[in-house]
Amino acid sequence: MDRSDDAHDRRQTIIDRMLAQALDSVSNERSPSHDGLPKDMRAVVDVLLAKAEALRQRRLTYADLEAALPPRDVTAEDLEAIFWILSEHGIAIEDGDSGVD
């Protein structure tokens, strides 16, 4: 019995450490603010949120994202902010069609 208690304690220590690390990294991250985005990126987010609402869906496609993006080069940070804000609204970008013909 003593041996299984040791194994349990070791597993619990690992779990506690992983949980502390996960919570620490989340508390140090700042979520991108819609208002902090450049004007054209705010427009992209607004278009995508409106489309999701109009379709009454919690998912959009990469084609929807491409259609909403401005003609300029978009940075990785811009895309990360867009995905973050959409996920805060419960919207995912997925492969496939949006289900609308």
N, C-alpha and C positions, 0 to 999 in steps of 0.2 A: 504494500500500500504506500509506503514511504517513497518508493521510486516513482510512482505515478504522480504523487504530489509534487515532486521535484520537477517533473516534466511539465506539469500544469503551471507551476510558478515561472519556469523559463518561458513558456509560451505567453503567459500573461505579461511578463516583463517586455517581451518583444512587441506585443500588441500595444501596450501602454506607450512605448517609445515611438512606434510608428504613428499612433494617434497624436501624440504631442508634436511630432514633426509636421504632420499634416495640418494641424490647427495653427501652428506657428507660421507656416508658409501662407496660409489663407489670410491670417490677420495682417501680414506684411504686404499683401497685394492690394493695389488700389484698382478699383474697377473704373474703366474708362467712362467718362461722362459724355452723354449726348451733347451737352452744351460745349464741351471742350474740343469737339471734333471740328475740323474745317467745315465751312458752309456746305461745300459740295458733298462731303461725307455725311453730314446731318441729313441732307436731302435723300441720300441713298437709304439711310436707316428709316426715314419717314416713309419712303415709297415701299420698302419691304414690309414694314409694320402694317401699312394700309392694305397691301396686297394680302397678307396673311389674314387680316381681319375681314376683308371682303370675301375671301375664299372660305372663311371660318375654319382655317386649318392651323395647326401648330408646326407645320413644316413647309419649307419652300425648297426649290431646286437650285442647283448651281446656275442653271439657265436664267432663273429669276434674278439671281445675284448679278450675273453678267449683264443682264438687260438694265439693271438699275445703276451700275457703276458708271462714273463719268469717263469721258474719253481720255483723260490723262492717265499717266502711270500711277497706280495705286500702291502704296507702300505696304509692307508686311504689317506694320503697326496699325495702319488704317483698317486692313482686313481683320486683324485681331480684335480691334475695337468694335467693328461691325458685328462680328460673331459673338463677342461678349455681350453686347447690348441686346442682340436678338435672343441670346440664351436667357438673359435676365427676364425677358418677356415670354419665355417658354417656347421659343421658336427655333427650330433646327434647320440647317441647310443640308439637304440630302441629294444623292444621285436620283435620277428618274424624272418622271413627269409630275406636274402638279395636280394631275387629275382633271384638268379643265381643257376642253377641246376648243 
